[in-house]
């Protein structure tokens, strides 16, 4: 029994030591004082533990108190460091083993073909490069491209969209917020890649269509829902009201600015945490309840998009739109024509850690 106990103890110490070593890069990337704080906490907590061990389990007082304290302190240091670092490793792991994938679905009713590319506002560079490649190929094959972008044609529509954006994201500058969040997550902003199609837009503007509603239409639909949908009206009774603490966008802006001013290690950890949280947030969920703004942001825009697809005379359309819109749009198309179906689906990964650039050194030797 004594030999088994020694072997078991050795295995436990090995595991704790390995976990401790793996936790150190996380702790020192965060801030060096975090490790020293944990060390002090472990040392203090080890005092009563050492006293109990010596009083209860070492009745003969054969070992000095300092030895019990050191033994307990090291064990606690290992355990606390592992506990602090474990969530970071979990989020990094979940991003890799349960990647977020968005569909590129080809829909057809036998007469018209629609490729629906599910999008998100910020994602991995590889994802956007793949989308741009597919768009360029679609243009070469004669497709018309539909883009998602709520329009703000008047001061009234712009004012409403800014208020709506502030409620949804905590900032009235929707594009700026998404871009900053993408940078904080170590990801890219989708609009930066669509500039690669700018030359074709200038040469063939008729092939590039902003297939979204105007914010004034959103405002009208919002007001209609408030009048006709009691549940919607109840859920949105306090929309656009200033919170007692002041500007609702302050916390978001402050968090992003804090991340920008952090060290390289802190930015790296922030990216791991952000990508992990996004991976969990986008993971498929059973019986997921619709969001409070879905009747406006999703359902209303789905109806407008489906109507545009049905009325468009082109027989080949490539759509870049939020992935959440796909099921609703397909349902609306099938209501108009039961022949609509999903012909093919290609899944594309949207979130992954940024790849390190590979750089070497080229040395040219003079032959003379």
N, C-alpha and C positions, 0 to 999 in steps of 0.2 A: 504493500500500500504506500509506503514511504517513497519507493522508487517511482511509482505511478504519479504520485503527487509532485515529485520533482520534475518529471517529464512534462506534466500538464502545466506546471508553473512556467517552465521554460518556453513552451509553445505560446502561452498567454503573453509573456514578456516580449517574445519575438514579434507577435502580432501588434502589440501596443507600440513597440519601438518602431516598427515599419510604418504604422499609421502616423506616429509622431513625426517621422522624417518627411512623410508625404505632406503633412500639414504645414511644415515650416515655410515653403514657398508661398503658400496662400497668406499666411500671417504676416510675413515680411513684405509681400506685395501690398497688402492692405496698409499696414503701418508698423514699424518696428516696435512701437510702444505697446501694441496689442500683445505681443509675445511676453514682454516684461510684465504687463498687467496680469496676464494669466499665470505667470510664474509666481508673482506675489500672492495671488488668490490661492493657488495650490499650496504654497508654503503655509499660509494662515489656516486653511481648512485642514491641513495635515496635522496640526497641533492636537485638536481634540481626538482625531482618529488614532494618532500615535499613542495618546494617553489611554484610550480605551483598549487598544491592542495590548499594551504593556500590562494594564491592570487585569484584563480578563484572560488573555491568551498566553501571557508570559508571567504566570504566577510566581515563578522562581526568580524573577527579575534578572535573568541570566544575560539579557542583552540591554545595553544602555538605551535611554530614551531617545538620544540623538539618532541612533540607528533606526528605530521604529519611525521616527519623524522623517528621516531621509527617504526611507523605503516608501512610506505613504505619500510623501511629497512628489517623488518622481512618478509614481503611478498616477496620481491626480493630474500632474502636469501633462503626461501623455494623453490621458482621457479627455481633459478639457480642450487641449489643442485639436484632438480628433473631432470632438463635438462641434467646435467652432468652424473647422474647415470642411466637415462632411457635407453641409448643404451646398457649398460651392462645387464640390466634386460631383454631387448628385445632379445638379443643374447642368454641368458640363457633360455628364454621361447621358442624361435623358435627351439632350439635343442630338447626340450621335445615334443612340439606339432606337429612339422613337421620333425620327425626323418629321418635320411638317412638310406635307406634300399637297400641292394644289393641282387641280385638273386642267388639262387642255382637252376639251370635249368637242368632237365634231358632230354637229346636229344636222339632220337632213329630213326633208319630207318628200324626197324624190325629185323635186323641182329646184329647190334652193338648198345650198350648203352653207352652214354657219359654223365657224370655228370659234368656240368660246374659251378664251384664255383667262383662267382665274388669276387675279392679281392681288397683291397687297402693297401698301404704300412704301414700305421699306423692307428689303430682303437681301439675300446674298448676291454678290456680283455675278456668279455663275448663272443664277436664275435669270437675271435681267439680260445677260448676254445671249442666253438661249432664246428668250422671248424676242429680242431684236432680230436674231438670226431667222426665226420663224416668220416674223413680220416681213422682213426683206424678201424671203422666199414667196410669201403670200402675195406681195405686191408684184413680183415677177410672174406669178401665176394668174394675175388679173383680179385679185380680191380688192374689195373696198375695206378700209380699216375704220373701225369704230373705237373711239376713245371715251373714257370716263372722265368727266370734269364738269362739275356744276358751274354754270355760267352766272356771272354777276353783271348784267348789262346796264343796270341803273343804280344810282346811289341807294335807293330803297332796298333793292335786292342784295346789294353788297352789305348793307348794314344788317339785314336779317341773317345773311350767311355768316357774318362775323360773330353775331350773337349765338347762332346755332353751333358754330365751331367751338366757341368758348365753353358752351355747355357740354359738348361731346368730348373735347380733348383738354379743356383747361386753358386754351389759348385761342384768340381770334385769328391768329396767323396760322391757318391749318397747314399749308405747305411748309412754312418755316419750322413748325413744331415737328412734323413728320421727319423732316431732314435732320433736325437736331437729335431727335430720338434715334434715328437710324445711325447717326455717327456715334452716339453713346453706346449703342448695342454692337458696334463694330460691323454695321450693315450699310447698305447703299440705299439712296433715295431713288425711286423709280423714274421720276421726271428727268433726272440727269442722263438717263440712257436713251430716252425718247428723242433727245436732241440729235442723235445719230441719224434720224429719219428726216431731219430738217430740210435737206437738199431736195428730197423727193416731194416733201410738202410744198415747197416753193414751185417746183416744176409741174406737179400734178395735184393741185389743191383739192380737186373733186374726189380724189381717192382717199382723202383723210377727213373723217367726219367726227365732230364732237357730238356724240350721241347721248347727251345727258340733258337734264332739265335746267331751266333757269331758276335761280334762287327765289325769284318772285313767285314762280309756280309752287315751290316748296312752301313759301309763306302762305299762299292761298290754300294749299292742301292742309297745312297745319291748322289754320283757322277753321277750315271745314271740319276737320276731325274733332276740334275742341267743341264745335256746335253739335255734332251728330253722334259722337262716340263717347258715352259717359265714362267708360273705363279709361280711355285716353285722356279725357279732360281731367279726371281725378289724378292720374299719374303725373300730369304736367301742370298742375295748378301753380307750382312755384317756379316754373321755368323763367330764366332770364332775370331773376331777381338777385340783387346784390346780397351776398352772404354777409352776416354780421362781422366776420373777420376782414372784410374788404374784398380786394380783387381775387376772384376765383382762379385766375391764371397764374397768380404769384407763386404758388407752391411748385407747379410744373416748371416754370421758368427758372426758379431758384435751384431746383434739383438738377436741371440740365446744365446750368452755369457751374454748379458745384462739380459736376462730373467733368466738365471741360477744363476746370482749373486743377484737377487732381493729377497725381503723378502717373507715369506710364503704367506702373503696377496697378494702381487703383482703376485706371481706365480699362485695363485688361480684365480685372475682376468684374467691373461693372458690365462689360460686354458679355462675359460668361453668364452672369446673373440675368441680364436682360434677355439674352437668347434663350436661356432655360425657361424663364417665366413665359416668354412668348410661345415656346414649344408646348408648354402645358396649357396655355390659354387657347391655342388653336387645335389642341387634340380633340378628336371627335368625341362627342358626349351624347349619351342616350337621353332622350326626352328633354333635350335642352329647351328652356323656355325662351320665347322671343324677347328681344330687348325692348325697352320702353319706347324707343324711337323707331323701331322696325316698321310700323305702319307708314311712317313718313320716309325714312331713309332707304328702306329696302322695298317695301311693297309698292309704294307710289312710283318709284323710279323703275321698278320692274315692269309695271304696266306701260310706262312711256317707252321703255326700250323694246318690249315685245311689239308694241304698236308700230314703232319705226321699222323693225325687222319685217313685219308683215307687209307694210306699205312700200318698202324699198323695192325698186324694179331690178336691182342687181341680184344675180343668182349666186354670188359668192361673197360672203361677208366674214371678216375676221374681227372679233370683238375682244378688246382688252378691258376687263371690268372686274370689280371685286368678286372673289370666288363665291361669296355668300349669295350673289344674285342668280347664279346658274340654276338652282332647282326651281325657283319661282318663275324665271323666264321660260324655262322649258315647259312648266305646267301651263303657263298662259298660251304658249304656242300650240300645245296639244289641244287646248280648249277650242282654239280657232280651227285647227286642222289635226285630227287624230293621227295622221300619218307621220307627224314629227316624231323622231326617235334619236337616240344616241347611237351613232354609227361606230365611233371609236373614242377611247379615252387614253391620254398619255399623262402620267403623273410626274410632276416636277417638284424637286426639293426647293424650298424657298428660304430656309434658315440654316446656316452653317457657319462655323468659325471662319474668319478671313484667312486666306491662304498667304503664307509668307512668300515674298517674291524671291525667285532664285537668281542670284547674281554671282558671277565669277570674275576672274581677272584674266584678261588676255595679254599674254606676254609675247612680243614679237622680237625674235633674235636677228640681229644683223648678220647676214651670211658672210660679210667681209671681215 
